[in-house]
């Protein structure tokens, strides 16, 4: 199911900025739509988590998300103006918000008696395969002159996901026998999550900028680096996704046997290196080669972060409040998707290049290493 879902969303996530750049939208306009989607996703994530903790099947939020995603694709496919773009992004944000807490909580509920760390590495590999194939498909559609075909592809995948959910329902979170003591209040376990949440904000900010700022940076050019065509930009992003596909399973497997700080530290260092290379690329006429070189550390950063951060959350949160914990965790994705593109749009329009943006992200990722010692409780 995750493979099918990410296959459809891969092209939508990475090529929507290019679709509406072609419609002469400014960087601020494009990123405003993404910020609206992120804002809508914050509420939807809480709703999804509360449904799960009340014993609802993990499939219920996913079916609701599928309906909203189908509507979003239809609106974005037909839209050429800013109001339609905003409506499509609003629906897309609601769909994403409902989707992630449920699809993540389904992993530890489905994998027993196998360890959840390996299961998260496996499902993240499926995500990487789907997103990579989706982005490559989008690049081909862009080269053929029908970049909006990514929305049609996503609609087909949404229907396939619904059929699979109905055929093989997902489990629900146990609520515990009647008379059992209620789970601890959130104020008792949430403080232990704060270091993880701060690191997650940094990592998800990088991922949000890969989806919003990087495509715009590529097609607009840098100080000395020339602008790349849409098809070339899409293929360059596809390189990072392809590397993520190759790295996700072996890296996730290796890090699952080590303390969680190892994986999270590797992620932050890799993101800092990749961001630095992106910043330097704006200063060179051959900056495209530096952007290409940056894709390896950026892919390694994602491969190290995605399964380890979720496994850390599972270890630190109460079993019977997994839905709420996943909702709080996924709010980091929503917050950075809200603020990251807005800041990036302002910087790209104001500076006309992305060097300052990427240097700032490199510095923040290095500063985040100071939070790792506080995660010792998670092992």
Buried (B, 14 or more C-beta within 10 A) or exposed (E): BBBBBBBBBBBBBBBBBBBBBBEEBBBBBBBBBBBBBBBBBBBBBBBBBBBBBEEBBBBBBBBBBBBBBBBBBBBBBEBEEBEBBBBBBBBBBBBBBBBBBBBBBBBBBBBEEEBBBBBBBBBBBBBBBBBBBBBBBBBBBBBEEEBBBBBBBBBBBBBBBBEBBEEEEBBBBEEEEEEEEEBEEBEEBBEBBEBBBBBBBBBBBBBBBBBBBBBBBBBBBBBEBEEBEBBBBBBBBBBBBBBBBBBBBEBBBBBBEEBBBBBBBBBBBBBBBBBBBBBBBBBBEEBBEBBBBBBBBBBBBBBBBBBBBBBBBBBBBBEBBBBBBBBBBBBBBBBBBBBBBBBBBBBBBEBBBBBBBBBBBBEBBBEBBEBBEBBEEBE
